[in-house]
Amino acid sequence: MNEHEHEYEHEDEDEHEDECEEAELAQQVAAELLDLSQQLLDAIANGDWKTYEQLCDPSLSCFEPEARGHMVEGLEFHKFYFDLSGPNDSLKLTTMVATHVRLMGEEAAVVSYVRLNQRVSATGEPHVTAVEETRVWERIEGQWKHVHVHRSPAP
């Protein structure tokens, strides 16, 4: 093996190590974003406006069934529903399934999943609903903020 072949071998090893480190970092960021998304869903389920507001950018935009086909911007639209419902002590569970995280550089990501909402009715009957959600997160001043959501009923 000549001197140049030896150099190329080390470059290949360094590139492989860099790729492994990048993949590990990407997995850590994806896990963080899934955790933040679950915190957001828990805040919604529990009527916790303070946590919801902390996780969202004030310019949050959305397409949701409640918006009747319009894109809505800002938090006021969402606060209405928090004020309407208030904290709810009934049995409930919100679960994300079929999760997918797509990192878009270091400053943005798209998180998509099916959201299963399990609730118990006033008569004690369990009910499950499903919606498909896509949430966009942006790193703003070093913090991940939720900046857009698109929610549709699952078939």
N, CA, C and O of each residue as an XYZ file, in Angstrom:
620
protein
N       0.866     -1.172      0.000
C       0.000      0.000      0.000
C       0.907      1.228      0.000
O       1.798      1.366      0.838
N       0.654      2.127     -0.973
C       1.503      3.316     -1.002
C       0.944      4.385     -0.068
O      -0.114      4.206      0.535
N       1.655      5.475      0.041
C       1.306      6.546      0.979
C      -0.055      7.164      0.656
O      -0.819      7.474      1.570
N      -0.368      7.349     -0.631
C      -1.640      7.951     -1.026
C      -2.821      7.032     -0.739
O      -3.874      7.510     -0.318
N      -2.673      5.735     -0.954
C      -3.744      4.787     -0.647
C      -4.043      4.805      0.844
O      -5.201      4.701      1.249
N      -3.006      4.935      1.659
C      -3.173      4.980      3.117
C      -3.960      6.238      3.529
O      -4.807      6.184      4.420
N      -3.666      7.376      2.863
C      -4.386      8.624      3.158
C      -5.865      8.483      2.814
O      -6.725      8.904      3.587
N      -6.170      7.883      1.640
C      -7.562      7.722      1.232
C      -8.327      6.823      2.195
O      -9.504      7.047      2.479
N      -7.639      5.808      2.685
C      -8.272      4.895      3.640
C      -8.680      5.648      4.896
O      -9.777      5.424      5.410
N      -7.832      6.534      5.405
C      -8.159      7.333      6.589
C      -9.284      8.316      6.297
O     -10.137      8.546      7.155
N      -9.302      8.907      5.089
C     -10.378      9.826      4.721
C     -11.708      9.101      4.701
O     -12.708      9.646      5.168
N     -11.750      7.882      4.172
C     -12.976      7.087      4.151
C     -13.463      6.798      5.562
O     -14.661      6.880      5.832
N     -12.551      6.462      6.462
C     -12.914      6.194      7.854
C     -13.471      7.448      8.509
O     -14.465      7.379      9.231
N     -12.833      8.608      8.264
C     -13.312      9.871      8.832
C     -14.701     10.215      8.306
O     -15.563     10.644      9.073
N     -14.926     10.030      7.000
C     -16.242     10.292      6.415
C     -17.300      9.390      7.031
O     -18.409      9.839      7.320
N     -16.966      8.128      7.232
C     -17.908      7.178      7.838
C     -18.237      7.596      9.271
O     -19.399      7.550      9.673
N     -17.229      8.003     10.043
C     -17.470      8.463     11.417
C     -18.353      9.699     11.426
O     -19.260      9.807     12.251
N     -18.096     10.644     10.507
C     -18.919     11.850     10.415
C     -20.361     11.504     10.086
O     -21.286     12.065     10.673
N     -20.560     10.576      9.144
C     -21.913     10.159      8.771
C     -22.629      9.510      9.946
O     -23.821      9.742     10.149
N     -21.921      8.705     10.717
C     -22.518      8.050     11.890
C     -22.911      9.081     12.940
O     -23.982      8.988     13.540
N     -22.035     10.071     13.161
C     -22.337     11.122     14.133
C     -23.544     11.941     13.683
O     -24.400     12.281     14.499
N     -23.619     12.259     12.388
C     -24.756     13.007     11.855
C     -26.049     12.213     12.006
O     -27.082     12.772     12.376
N     -25.999     10.924     11.723
C     -27.190     10.074     11.845
C     -27.641      9.990     13.295
O     -28.841     10.020     13.571
N     -26.700      9.885     14.219
C     -27.045      9.823     15.641
C     -27.652     11.138     16.105
O     -28.625     11.143     16.859
N     -27.082     12.257     15.658
C     -27.629     13.565     16.008
C     -29.035     13.728     15.437
O     -29.923     14.251     16.110
N     -29.237     13.283     14.203
C     -30.558     13.368     13.576
C     -31.581     12.549     14.362
O     -32.720     12.984     14.530
N     -31.189     11.371     14.842
C     -32.094     10.543     15.648
C     -32.434     11.249     16.969
O     -33.573     11.188     17.431
N     -31.454     11.910     17.567
C     -31.702     12.631     18.818
C     -32.660     13.794     18.599
O     -33.563     14.017     19.405
N     -32.467     14.538     17.510
C     -33.349     15.666     17.201
C     -34.756     15.150     16.898
O     -35.739     15.741     17.346
N     -34.862     14.061     16.147
C     -36.177     13.487     15.837
C     -36.892     13.066     17.118
O     -38.089     13.312     17.267
N     -36.174     12.439     18.035
C     -36.770     12.029     19.314
C     -37.225     13.250     20.106
O     -38.290     13.226     20.723
N     -36.426     14.317     20.095
C     -36.801     15.549     20.801
C     -38.079     16.137     20.205
O     -38.963     16.575     20.941
N     -38.180     16.148     18.882
C     -39.360     16.704     18.222
C     -40.608     15.861     18.472
O     -41.701     16.405     18.628
N     -40.454     14.551     18.511
C     -41.599     13.700     18.851
C     -42.033     13.940     20.286
O     -43.230     13.952     20.576
N     -41.078     14.131     21.190
C     -41.399     14.434     22.587
C     -42.126     15.780     22.691
O     -43.123     15.889     23.404
N     -41.639     16.794     21.991
C     -42.304     18.098     22.009
C     -43.711     18.004     21.421
O     -44.640     18.642     21.917
N     -43.865     17.206     20.361
C     -45.188     17.023     19.764
C     -46.139     16.350     20.748
O     -47.311     16.718     20.828
N     -45.640     15.364     21.500
C     -46.480     14.702     22.500
C     -46.841     15.670     23.621
O     -47.973     15.666     24.106
N     -45.883     16.500     24.035
C     -46.179     17.522     25.055
C     -47.278     18.459     24.563
O     -48.163     18.840     25.329
N     -47.219     18.828     23.287
C     -48.229     19.705     22.708
C     -49.599     19.027     22.723
O     -50.596     19.651     23.087
N     -49.652     17.747     22.328
C     -50.928     17.013     22.327
C     -51.464     16.843     23.744
O     -52.671     16.933     23.969
N     -50.572     16.599     24.695
C     -51.007     16.481     26.093
C     -51.562     17.811     26.597
O     -52.550     17.835     27.331
N     -50.926     18.923     26.200
C     -51.426     20.241     26.604
C     -52.824     20.469     26.036
O     -53.696     21.005     26.721
N     -53.034     20.066     24.795
C     -54.358     20.198     24.172
C     -55.367     19.343     24.934
O     -56.447     19.824     25.279
N     -55.030     18.094     25.197
C     -55.953     17.173     25.878
C     -56.289     17.639     27.284
O     -57.401     17.427     27.768
N     -55.327     18.275     27.937
C     -55.519     18.692     29.332
C     -55.966     20.141     29.481
O     -56.105     20.631     30.602
N     -56.195     20.836     28.363
C     -56.607     22.234     28.440
C     -55.531     23.119     29.048
O     -55.846     24.112     29.702
N     -54.263     22.774     28.841
C     -53.126     23.490     29.429
C     -52.636     24.557     28.450
O     -51.695     24.337     27.687
N     -53.295     25.720     28.489
C     -52.959     26.800     27.570
C     -51.529     27.289     27.762
O     -50.852     27.590     26.779
N     -51.057     27.374     28.987
C     -49.714     27.893     29.265
C     -48.646     27.067     28.521
O     -47.770     27.637     27.871
N     -48.716     25.743     28.615
C     -47.750     24.887     27.932
C     -47.912     24.999     26.419
O     -46.923     25.085     25.692
N     -49.146     24.999     25.948
C     -49.413     25.119     24.514
C     -48.799     26.407     23.967
O     -48.135     26.402     22.930
N     -49.029     27.498     24.673
C     -48.523     28.809     24.247
C     -46.990     28.840     24.238
O     -46.386     29.453     23.358
N     -46.365     28.180     25.215
C     -44.898     28.133     25.286
C     -44.303     27.349     24.109
O     -43.226     27.687     23.618
N     -45.001     26.312     23.664
C     -44.488     25.469     22.583
C     -44.732     26.059     21.193
O     -44.076     25.663     20.229
N     -45.661     26.992     21.087
C     -46.047     27.538     19.784
C     -45.454     28.917     19.542
O     -45.268     29.703     20.470
N     -45.162     29.193     18.281
C     -44.793     30.532     17.872
C     -46.073     31.363     17.782
O     -47.104     30.844     17.356
N     -46.033     32.640     18.174
C     -47.253     33.461     18.107
C     -47.867     33.549     16.706
O     -49.057     33.836     16.572
N     -47.072     33.307     15.670
C     -47.588     33.387     14.301
C     -48.064     32.033     13.774
O     -48.233     31.868     12.566
N     -48.279     31.075     14.656
C     -48.727     29.735     14.265
C     -49.808     29.821     13.188
O     -50.771     30.578     13.316
N     -49.634     29.037     12.129
C     -50.650     28.957     11.079
C     -51.221     27.543     11.072
O     -50.573     26.590     11.505
N     -52.466     27.429     10.563
C     -53.083     26.105     10.561
C     -54.132     25.971      9.476
O     -54.765     26.938      9.052
N     -54.288     24.724      9.045
C     -55.440     24.269      8.284
C     -56.057     23.180      9.142
O     -55.446     22.131      9.348
N     -57.253     23.416      9.639
C     -57.951     22.447     10.495
C     -59.413     22.410     10.077
O     -59.923     23.372      9.503
N     -60.088     21.302     10.362
C     -61.512     21.241     10.016
C     -62.323     22.404     10.598
O     -63.261     22.890      9.966
N     -61.953     22.846     11.809
C     -62.691     23.950     12.452
C     -62.548     25.268     11.676
O     -63.384     26.161     11.812
N     -61.506     25.386     10.878
C     -61.271     26.609     10.103
C     -62.025     26.603      8.771
O     -61.939     27.562      8.004
N     -62.755     25.536      8.498
C     -63.624     25.441      7.321
C     -62.904     25.756      6.016
O     -63.411     26.515      5.190
N     -61.710     25.167      5.827
C     -60.979     25.319      4.579
C     -60.110     26.553      4.484
O     -59.483     26.791      3.451
N     -60.062     27.333      5.533
C     -59.242     28.548      5.534
C     -57.977     28.326      6.349
O     -57.969     27.571      7.321
N     -56.898     29.004      5.929
C     -55.710     28.995      6.759
C     -55.875     30.102      7.801
O     -56.192     31.244      7.467
N     -55.657     29.745      9.056
C     -55.780     30.696     10.155
C     -54.391     30.939     10.722
O     -53.594     30.009     10.848
N     -54.104     32.188     11.062
C     -52.811     32.527     11.643
C     -53.000     33.129     13.030
O     -53.971     33.837     13.293
N     -52.050     32.831     13.906
C     -52.069     33.373     15.261
C     -52.662     32.391     16.251
O     -53.263     31.385     15.874
N     -52.483     32.700     17.522
C     -52.922     31.791     18.586
C     -54.356     32.033     19.058
O     -54.934     31.179     19.731
N     -54.929     33.174     18.717
C     -56.266     33.504     19.224
C     -57.308     32.460     18.828
O     -58.172     32.115     19.634
N     -57.236     31.960     17.610
C     -58.166     30.934     17.134
C     -58.113     29.703     18.050
O     -59.149     29.133     18.393
N     -56.920     29.308     18.435
C     -56.736     28.120     19.273
C     -57.141     28.386     20.719
O     -57.713     27.520     21.381
N     -56.843     29.583     21.201
C     -57.177     29.917     22.594
C     -58.680     29.825     22.827
O     -59.117     29.448     23.915
N     -59.466     30.163     21.826
C     -60.918     30.058     21.942
C     -61.323     28.667     22.420
O     -62.173     28.540     23.302
N     -60.726     27.630     21.849
C     -61.087     26.252     22.204
C     -60.575     25.873     23.590
O     -61.224     25.109     24.306
N     -59.418     26.403     23.968
C     -58.925     26.166     25.328
C     -59.858     26.821     26.342
O     -60.186     26.217     27.363
N     -60.289     28.058     26.067
C     -61.197     28.765     26.975
C     -62.557     28.083     27.035
O     -63.205     28.065     28.081
N     -62.978     27.534     25.932
C     -64.272     26.865     25.850
C     -64.302     25.590     26.680
O     -65.266     25.322     27.397
N     -63.228     24.807     26.572
C     -63.230     23.503     27.229
C     -62.722     23.554     28.655
O     -63.299     22.911     29.532
N     -61.662     24.300     28.912
C     -61.065     24.326     30.243
C     -60.467     22.974     30.585
O     -60.580     22.031     29.802
N     -59.830     22.866     31.745
C     -59.260     21.575     32.152
C     -60.348     20.516     32.258
O     -61.456     20.786     32.720
N     -60.013     19.311     31.823
C     -60.980     18.229     31.813
C     -60.381     17.040     32.563
O     -59.302     16.561     32.213
N     -61.077     16.570     33.587
C     -60.556     15.486     34.413
C     -61.026     14.100     33.977
O     -60.676     13.108     34.617
N     -61.813     14.009     32.897
C     -62.282     12.690     32.476
C     -61.111     11.873     31.935
O     -60.063     12.417     31.587
N     -61.307     10.573     31.874
C     -60.270      9.689     31.363
C     -60.013      9.981     29.887
O     -60.945     10.082     29.089
N     -58.731     10.114     29.537
C     -58.383     10.373     28.149
C     -56.933      9.992     27.909
O     -56.108      9.974     28.821
N     -56.653      9.689     26.646
C     -55.290      9.365     26.244
C     -55.128      9.788     24.792
O     -55.989      9.509     23.957
N     -54.026     10.460     24.496
C     -53.714     10.868     23.137
C     -52.415     10.191     22.746
O     -51.405     10.328     23.435
N     -52.441      9.453     21.631
C     -51.289      8.677     21.188
C     -50.949      9.017     19.750
O     -51.840      9.152     18.911
N     -49.659      9.157     19.462
C     -49.201      9.326     18.087
C     -48.778      7.960     17.549
O     -48.001      7.251     18.188
N     -49.291      7.594     16.375
C     -48.875      6.348     15.720
C     -48.425      6.684     14.299
O     -48.745      7.748     13.769
N     -47.691      5.777     13.705
C     -47.163      5.962     12.347
C     -46.411      7.289     12.244
O     -46.621      8.062     11.309
N     -45.540      7.543     13.210
C     -44.811      8.811     13.249
C     -43.740      8.864     12.163
O     -43.156      7.848     11.785
N     -43.505     10.064     11.682
C     -42.451     10.301     10.699
C     -41.886     11.702     10.950
O     -42.638     12.668     11.080
N     -40.565     11.801     11.015
C     -39.900     13.093     11.197
C     -38.993     13.327     10.007
O     -38.174     12.477      9.658
N     -39.143     14.477      9.395
C     -38.251     14.871      8.296
C     -37.551     16.149      8.706
O     -38.175     17.204      8.828
N     -36.237     16.046      8.918
C     -35.438     17.219      9.257
C     -35.141     17.993      7.983
O     -34.824     17.411      6.946
N     -35.246     19.291      8.075
C     -34.985     20.164      6.937
C     -33.866     21.115      7.341
O     -34.094     22.285      7.646
N     -32.654     20.576      7.333
C     -31.512     21.336      7.834
C     -31.521     21.295      9.357
O     -32.086     20.387      9.966
N     -30.893     22.279      9.948
C     -30.790     22.321     11.409
C     -31.865     23.184     12.055
O     -31.993     23.204     13.279
N     -32.637     23.897     11.242
C     -33.560     24.885     11.789
C     -35.037     24.580     11.586
O     -35.884     25.328     12.072
N     -35.370     23.500     10.880
C     -36.785     23.213     10.616
C     -37.007     21.716     10.477
O     -36.103     20.965     10.111
N     -38.232     21.302     10.777
C     -38.586     19.889     10.665
C     -40.090     19.754     10.479
O     -40.875     20.605     10.896
N     -40.461     18.649      9.837
C     -41.867     18.299      9.664
C     -42.103     17.000     10.431
O     -41.390     16.015     10.237
N     -43.101     17.010     11.295
C     -43.472     15.821     12.065
C     -44.887     15.446     11.639
O     -45.805     16.263     11.719
N     -45.056     14.216     11.191
C     -46.394     13.769     10.787
C     -46.713     12.452     11.483
O     -45.826     11.671     11.826
N     -48.020     12.231     11.682
C     -48.471     11.052     12.421
C     -49.983     10.962     12.344
O     -50.653     11.881     11.875
N     -50.501      9.852     12.805
C     -51.933      9.720     13.052
C     -52.119      9.872     14.557
O     -51.443      9.221     15.353
N     -53.034     10.729     14.921
C     -53.310     11.010     16.338
C     -54.561     10.255     16.760
O     -55.649     10.483     16.231
N     -54.390      9.357     17.714
C     -55.524      8.607     18.261
C     -55.944      9.259     19.578
O     -55.136      9.412     20.494
N     -57.204      9.634     19.654
C     -57.766     10.239     20.865
C     -58.722      9.246     21.511
O     -59.759      8.910     20.941
N     -58.369      8.784     22.695
C     -59.237      7.881     23.448
C     -59.887      8.690     24.565
O     -59.215      9.384     25.327
N     -61.198      8.583     24.640
C     -61.960      9.327     25.646
C     -63.039      8.414     26.229
O     -63.424      7.412     25.627
N     -63.504      8.782     27.393
C     -64.628      8.083     28.022
C     -65.784      9.069     28.087
O     -65.644     10.175     28.610
N     -66.921      8.659     27.554
C     -68.091      9.540     27.528
C     -68.690      9.672     28.928
O     -68.287      8.981     29.864
N     -69.647     10.567     29.043
C     -70.338     10.786     30.325
C     -71.033      9.517     30.800
O     -71.243      9.337     31.999
N     -71.392      8.640     29.872
C     -72.055      7.388     30.239
C     -71.061      6.255     30.489
O     -71.465      5.126     30.768
N     -69.762      6.552     30.388
C     -68.748      5.547     30.654
C     -68.315      4.739     29.445
O     -67.549      3.784     29.575
N     -68.801      5.115     28.270
C     -68.452      4.400     27.040
C     -67.124      4.913     26.479
O     -66.930      6.122     26.352
N     -66.213      4.002     26.146
C     -64.964      4.453     25.521
C     -65.174      4.797     24.048
O     -65.925      4.121     23.344
N     -64.507      5.849     23.593
C     -64.577      6.279     22.198
C     -63.163      6.574     21.708
O     -62.332      7.084     22.459
N     -62.898      6.253     20.449
C     -61.617      6.555     19.828
C     -61.868      7.303     18.528
O     -62.687      6.889     17.707
N     -61.158      8.402     18.353
C     -61.180      9.119     17.088
C     -59.748      9.181     16.566
O     -58.790      9.090     17.333
N     -59.620      9.336     15.255
C     -58.295      9.430     14.650
C     -58.253     10.613     13.692
O     -59.199     10.855     12.941
N     -57.155     11.336     13.728
C     -56.911     12.428     12.792
C     -55.477     12.314     12.279
O     -54.588     11.817     12.970
N     -55.280     12.782     11.065
C     -53.933     12.826     10.493
C     -53.404     14.234     10.698
O     -54.073     15.212     10.363
N     -52.201     14.334     11.249
C     -51.633     15.647     11.516
C     -50.219     15.760     10.961
O     -49.433     14.813     10.989
N     -49.933     16.935     10.464
C     -48.585     17.305     10.058
C     -48.270     18.598     10.791
O     -49.006     19.580     10.692
N     -47.174     18.586     11.523
C     -46.765     19.769     12.278
C     -45.377     20.198     11.821
O     -44.480     19.373     11.646
N     -45.222     21.483     11.635
C     -43.934     22.048     11.250
C     -43.340     22.732     12.473
O     -43.991     23.535     13.142
N     -42.095     22.393     12.742
C     -41.353     22.975     13.864
C     -40.182     23.773     13.303
O     -39.555     23.370     12.324
N     -39.895     24.910     13.934
C     -38.775     25.749     13.531
C     -37.963     26.104     14.769
O     -38.514     26.429     15.821
N     -36.648     26.035     14.624
C     -35.775     26.425     15.746
C     -35.634     27.947     15.692
O     -35.054     28.501     14.758
N     -36.176     28.602     16.711
C     -36.160     30.060     16.801
C     -35.416     30.436     18.071
O     -35.809     30.046     19.171
N     -34.348     31.189     17.915
C     -33.514     31.599     19.047
C     -33.137     30.404     19.920
O     -33.177     30.475     21.148
N     -32.767     29.299     19.256
C     -32.287     28.107     19.948
C     -33.364     27.191     20.508
O     -33.040     26.156     21.090
N     -34.646     27.544     20.347
C     -35.756     26.743     20.881
C     -36.639     26.264     19.733
O     -36.920     27.019     18.802
N     -37.078     24.996     19.803
C     -38.024     24.510     18.814
C     -39.387     25.115     19.102
O     -39.876     25.052     20.230
N     -40.005     25.707     18.071
C     -41.346     26.278     18.186
C     -42.240     25.667     17.112
O     -41.822     25.464     15.972
N     -43.450     25.387     17.495
C     -44.450     24.863     16.567
C     -44.969     26.041     15.746
O     -45.488     27.009     16.302
N     -44.827     25.955     14.399
C     -45.174     27.100     13.557
C     -46.323     26.838     12.585
O     -46.915     27.783     12.062
N     -46.650     25.553     12.335
C     -47.770     25.274     11.428
C     -48.312     23.866     11.712
O     -47.564     22.951     12.058
N     -49.626     23.724     11.555
C     -50.269     22.409     11.668
C     -51.305     22.269     10.558
O     -52.004     23.219     10.207
N     -51.379     21.069     10.025
C     -52.443     20.697      9.098
C     -53.076     19.432      9.664
O     -52.402     18.417      9.842
N     -54.360     19.499      9.944
C     -55.067     18.361     10.550
C     -56.260     17.993      9.690
O     -57.039     18.851      9.273
N     -56.389     16.697      9.432
C     -57.513     16.185      8.635
C     -58.061     14.928      9.328
O     -57.310     14.172      9.944
N     -59.366     14.721      9.217
C     -59.918     13.462      9.770
C     -59.303     12.264      9.067
O     -59.113     12.285      7.851
N     -58.996     11.237      9.814
C     -58.478     10.006      9.216
C     -59.644      9.243      8.597
O     -60.759      9.272      9.118
N     -59.382      8.560      7.482
C     -60.470      7.813      6.828
C     -60.968      6.676      7.688
O     -61.878      5.951      7.286
